[in-house]
Amino acid sequence: MSSITFVKKDLISLVDHHIALLERFGITDEAPFSIVYFSLEHKEEVDSIEVFEKILRQTDALFQVQNSFIVMLPGTDWNGATELLSGIQGFLDQKEQDNIVSFPEDGKNAKVLLRKLQDLIKDNCEDIVKLV
């Protein structure tokens, strides 16, 4: 199984759609999801998108933003997202960074979640990534 790859311009719409589904079925508190960010800066040897498509679940949404990735992880809380991101950063031989936001703790809509992720990326990685 492999993740589904989307274009960055669809990120806000997909996150809002997912939240709407959770609200529709009344499971916003029972079905968290997380969004993580990691960069491949200085990792030209990694055949980027194909590697990550294969290791992520089919239900995960993968977005490539230049030489970086954003992954939406449905049904994954902050702890699960931390495990995944830690494994990816270990594979890439990078220091661990907490570039993770989780629904509903970090925001109740896509703009709030992605603005918080954008701020984390700027603070932790000094990368400027426009998500909102």
N, C-alpha and C positions, 0 to 999 in steps of 0.2 A: 504494500500500500504506500502511496505517496501523497504528499500534500497537494493542494490546488494552488496554482500561482495566479495572482491577480496583478493588475497595474495599480500603481500608487494612487491614481486619481479616484479609484473606487474604495479606498480605505475608509473614509468617513461614512459612505453609504452602506458598506457592508457591516460596519460596527453598529450603526443605527438600526439597520435591518435586524441584526441578531438581537439587539436589546428589545426591539418591538416584538419579536417572536417570544422572547422570555416573558415579556409583559402580557402578551396575548394569552399565554398558557398559565399565567400566574406563578411563574417559577423564578422570578428575579433573584430571590434570596437563596434558592436551592441550587441554582445552576450558574455559578460564577464563571467568568472567563478572564483570561489575561492576555496582555499584548506585550511582547518583548522586542527589544532592539539589539542588534549586534552588528559589528562592522568587520569587513574583510580588508581593512586598510593594511597594506604591506603584506598581503597574503596572495600574491598572484598565482602561486602553485596550486591553489584550491580551485577545482572546476566548480565554482560557486553554486549556481542555482541547482544543478542536477544533484549535487551531494545533499543539499538541504531538502530538496523535494523528496528524496528517498528516505531520509531519516525521520521526517515528520509524519504525523498521521494524515490519513486522507481527509479528515475533518478539519485539519489545520489550514489556515489561509496564509500564504507566503507572499510578501510584497518585496520586490527589489527596488531600492532607492540608491542609484549610482552603485557604489561599492559597499553598500550596507543592506541589511534586511530587517524587516518588521514581520513578526509572526503573530497572528491571532490564534489563541489556543482555547477553543470552546471546551467547557467542562473542566477547566484547569484553574485552580486557585493560585495564589501567590507562591505557596510552597512548591507546588508542582512546576510552576513556571521557573522558579529559582533552580530547581534540579536540572531542568532542560537547558536553561541558559548557562549554568555552571558547566555542564557537559560540553556544550558547544564552545564556550570560551576555553575550556581545557583542551579540547581538540585543536583549537586554533592557537594554543599556547599564548593566551592573552590573560591579563589580570582580570579577576572577577569584578564585574560592575553590575549594580542593581538597576538595570534599565528595564524596569517592569512596572506596568500599571495593571490593576485588577478591578473588575466590575463586581460588585457595586461599591466597594470600599473607596476607590480613587475617583469615582465620578459616576453620574447616572446617565450620561449621554456621551456620544462620540467626541464632540468638541472638547468637553472637559477632560475626558480620558486622554485624548491625543495631545492636548495642550500640556497636560502634566508630563506625559512621556517626552514631549519636545523639550521641556525644561530639564528633565532628568538627563537627556542626551547632551544637552548643552553643558550642564554642570559636571557630569561624569566623564564625558568624552571630548568636550570642547568642540563637538561637531555641531554645525548649524544645519538642521534638517527641518524643513517647513512641512508640517503635517496638517496644520489647520489654516 
